[in-house]
Each structure stands twice: as C-alpha cells, then as structure tokens.
Amino acid sequence: MILDSLLAGTLLFTSFAVRTPNVQPNPDDYEVSVGIEHPNYYFNRQWERELGTKYIDDIIWLKYENHVYFKPEYMNKESKGVKYFKMDIRNKWKDWSYGITARSSDDYLKYYDTFISFGIAKKKKYGEKIEIEYSFDGYFPPDEDGDPTLDTFEFEDKFKLSYKLTKNIRLYNLGEIFKLKGREFYKAKIGIEITL
C-alpha cells in the first residue's frame, strides 16, 4: 500500500537527440535523457556528447507543499558548468510562491548564500488529451558586495506541452530557459512519458 501511494501519479520519461556538431571534424553530438517525475519528487539524468566531450547532467529534487513550499534541489550540469545544492522555503498563495532560497556558492557545496526568491506554477488541461504546464522561478542572489541587485537577477523558465497517446503514454514537448550562477542556457526537446 505504501509503495502504491508513492508511485501513484509517477511518470517515467525519456528522450534521445542526435545532431551534427557545429565544429567539424567531430563525432555527432547526442543527448540521452531518462527520469522519474512526480509532484513531490524528480530525478533526471542526461548523458551528452558535445564537440567530442562527454558530460553527465543530474537534477534531483523533493518537494513538500501545504501552504508552505519546501524544496531541496541538487543540480550538476557538467555540460553548462553549473553545480549547486539549494533549498527553497516559500509561502504559497494560489499559483504563486515567495520566500527565501539558500544555495551553495562553491562547487564543493560548503558555502551558501541566502536570498529572496519567488515563483509561479500553472497547469491546465484542454479536453482529455492536451495538458500545458508553465513555471517560472526568480532569484535575487547577492553580488560581490553581498547586496542583491537587478543585475544579479536569475531565473528558471519552463514550459511543457503534452499530448495523451494512450491511457498511460504521453508525447511531450519541453522548453527550458535558465540564467543561473552567471550562465545562460536553454533547451527544447520532445520525449515520451509513461504513467505508472
């Protein structure tokens, strides 16, 4: 019974991409992604080769929501040079959340900065087959002097459109735009989700 409640609503997802490298001669670039998604937890591992260099990217988080939003998260995107552990503690009001974030400021996860953060998350169904999800999280980390400014503003912007193929299988299109720890990057992909 406990295992059933933990797995209820859990999605298994995967995607694969291959592309010609921008710089020749290099082997083809590729990305393989697998993961598990649930409203209360998420795990995603990606194996990627870009311009002949191999990377492993990981994102793991847990979330508790009940008027208060508590979310520890670990991100290690070797392909983008971004690694951190953070904890968001926010108050919830409708689709909005606002509060504070503590995030590691070094790659060894020993030193942390604390700053203001906010977010919005919406999910909407259109008929029986189409589902759209959108989320935006904004952060005001401190600059070198320890002060938050508009110049240091960071964000995670995510959009997902999914289409129900069968009772347990969905085709999805995902778009993500990030500005984190001085890096800006984006991703768009198509994949398959299987509901347990």
C-alpha positions as CSV (number, residue, x, y, z in Angstrom):
1,M,0.0,0.0,0.0
2,I,2.8,2.5,0.8
3,L,4.6,1.7,-2.4
4,D,1.3,2.2,-4.3
5,S,0.9,5.7,-2.8
6,L,4.5,6.7,-3.5
7,L,4.2,5.6,-7.2
8,A,0.7,6.9,-7.9
9,G,1.0,9.7,-10.4
10,T,4.6,8.9,-11.1
11,L,5.8,9.4,-14.7
12,L,8.8,7.7,-16.3
13,F,10.2,9.8,-19.1
14,T,12.9,9.6,-21.7
15,S,14.2,11.4,-24.8
16,F,17.0,11.0,-27.3
17,A,18.6,13.6,-29.6
18,V,21.4,13.4,-32.1
19,R,22.8,16.3,-34.1
20,T,25.6,17.3,-36.4
21,P,28.4,19.1,-34.5
22,N,28.9,22.8,-35.2
23,V,32.6,22.3,-35.4
24,Q,34.0,19.7,-37.9
25,P,35.6,17.2,-37.7
26,N,33.9,15.9,-34.6
27,P,31.7,12.9,-33.9
28,D,28.0,13.5,-33.9
29,D,26.6,15.2,-30.8
30,Y,23.9,13.4,-28.8
31,E,21.8,13.5,-25.7
32,V,20.1,10.7,-23.9
33,S,17.7,11.6,-21.0
34,V,15.9,9.4,-18.5
35,G,14.0,10.3,-15.5
36,I,11.2,9.9,-12.9
37,E,8.7,12.7,-12.2
38,H,6.1,13.1,-9.5
39,P,4.5,16.2,-7.9
40,N,6.7,15.6,-4.8
41,Y,10.0,14.3,-6.4
42,Y,12.0,14.4,-9.5
43,F,15.1,12.7,-10.9
44,N,16.7,13.3,-14.3
45,R,20.0,12.1,-15.7
46,Q,21.3,13.1,-19.1
47,W,24.3,11.6,-21.0
48,E,25.5,14.1,-23.5
49,R,28.4,14.4,-26.0
50,E,29.1,17.9,-27.4
51,L,32.0,18.5,-29.7
52,G,33.5,15.2,-28.8
53,T,33.4,15.9,-25.0
54,K,31.1,13.7,-22.8
55,Y,29.1,15.1,-20.0
56,I,26.6,13.8,-17.3
57,D,23.9,16.1,-16.1
58,D,21.8,15.4,-13.0
59,I,18.8,17.2,-11.4
60,I,17.2,15.8,-8.3
61,W,14.6,17.5,-6.1
62,L,12.0,16.7,-3.4
63,K,9.0,19.0,-2.7
64,Y,6.6,19.4,0.2
65,E,3.6,21.8,-0.3
66,N,0.9,22.6,2.2
67,H,0.6,26.4,2.3
68,V,4.4,26.2,2.8
69,Y,6.6,25.2,-0.1
70,F,9.8,23.4,0.9
71,K,12.1,22.1,-1.9
72,P,15.7,20.9,-1.6
73,E,17.3,20.5,-5.0
74,Y,20.7,19.3,-6.4
75,M,21.8,20.3,-9.9
76,N,25.0,19.3,-11.6
77,K,25.0,20.3,-15.2
78,E,28.5,19.4,-16.3
79,S,27.7,20.5,-19.8
80,K,27.0,24.1,-18.7
81,G,29.4,24.4,-15.8
82,V,26.6,24.9,-13.2
83,K,26.6,22.9,-9.9
84,Y,24.7,23.7,-6.7
85,F,22.6,22.4,-3.8
86,K,19.8,24.7,-2.8
87,M,16.7,24.8,-0.5
88,D,13.7,26.9,-1.3
89,I,11.4,27.8,1.6
90,R,8.4,29.7,0.4
91,N,4.8,30.7,1.4
92,K,2.2,29.6,-1.2
93,W,-0.7,31.9,-2.4
94,K,-2.8,30.4,-5.2
95,D,-0.3,29.7,-8.1
96,W,2.4,32.0,-6.5
97,S,5.2,31.3,-4.1
98,Y,7.6,33.7,-2.3
99,G,10.2,33.3,0.3
100,I,13.9,32.6,0.7
101,T,16.5,30.4,-1.0
102,A,19.8,29.1,0.4
103,R,22.1,28.0,-2.4
104,S,25.7,26.8,-2.4
105,S,28.2,29.3,-3.7
106,D,31.0,26.9,-4.4
107,D,31.4,23.5,-6.3
108,Y,32.2,21.7,-3.0
109,L,28.8,22.6,-1.6
110,K,30.3,24.0,1.6
111,Y,29.4,27.8,1.4
112,Y,25.9,29.2,1.0
113,D,24.2,32.4,0.1
114,T,20.7,33.2,1.2
115,F,18.4,35.4,-0.8
116,I,14.8,36.3,-1.8
117,S,13.1,34.1,-4.3
118,F,9.6,33.8,-5.9
119,G,7.8,31.7,-8.4
120,I,4.6,30.8,-10.3
121,A,3.4,27.4,-11.5
122,K,0.3,26.7,-13.5
123,K,-1.1,23.6,-15.1
124,K,-4.1,23.4,-17.4
125,K,-5.9,20.7,-19.3
126,Y,-7.6,21.1,-22.7
127,G,-10.1,18.3,-23.2
128,E,-8.9,14.8,-22.4
129,K,-5.7,14.8,-24.4
130,I,-3.8,18.1,-24.1
131,E,-2.0,19.4,-21.0
132,I,0.1,22.5,-20.6
133,E,2.4,23.3,-17.7
134,Y,4.3,26.5,-17.1
135,S,6.6,27.6,-14.2
136,F,8.9,30.5,-13.5
137,D,11.2,30.9,-10.6
138,G,13.1,34.1,-9.9
139,Y,16.1,34.7,-7.6
140,F,17.9,37.7,-6.3
141,P,21.4,36.4,-5.2
142,P,23.9,38.8,-3.8
143,D,26.6,40.5,-5.8
144,E,30.3,40.6,-4.8
145,D,29.5,43.2,-2.2
146,G,26.8,41.0,-0.7
147,D,23.8,43.0,-2.0
148,P,21.0,41.7,-4.2
149,T,20.6,43.8,-7.4
150,L,18.7,43.7,-10.7
151,D,22.0,42.9,-12.4
152,T,22.3,39.6,-10.4
153,F,18.6,38.5,-11.0
154,E,18.5,34.9,-12.1
155,F,15.6,32.7,-13.3
156,E,14.3,29.3,-14.4
157,D,11.6,29.5,-17.0
158,K,9.9,26.2,-18.1
159,F,7.1,25.2,-20.5
160,K,5.7,21.8,-21.2
161,L,3.0,20.7,-23.7
162,S,2.0,17.1,-23.6
163,Y,-0.4,15.0,-25.7
164,K,-2.1,11.8,-24.5
165,L,-1.5,9.0,-26.9
166,T,-2.9,6.1,-24.8
167,K,-4.1,5.8,-21.2
168,N,-0.6,5.6,-19.8
169,I,1.6,7.1,-22.6
170,R,2.0,10.8,-23.4
171,L,4.1,12.6,-26.0
172,Y,5.7,15.8,-24.6
173,N,7.4,18.9,-25.9
174,L,9.6,20.7,-23.2
175,G,11.2,24.1,-23.3
176,E,13.5,25.5,-20.6
177,I,15.4,28.8,-20.3
178,F,17.9,29.3,-17.5
179,K,20.0,32.1,-16.1
180,L,21.8,30.7,-13.1
181,K,25.2,31.4,-11.5
182,G,26.3,33.7,-14.3
183,R,25.4,31.2,-17.1
184,E,22.5,31.4,-19.6
185,F,21.3,28.4,-21.5
186,Y,18.2,26.9,-22.9
187,K,16.8,23.5,-24.1
188,A,13.9,22.4,-26.2
189,K,13.1,18.7,-26.7
190,I,10.4,16.1,-27.5
191,G,10.0,12.9,-25.5
192,I,7.8,10.1,-24.2
193,E,6.2,9.8,-20.7
194,I,4.8,6.6,-19.2
195,T,2.5,6.8,-16.2
196,L,2.8,4.1,-13.6
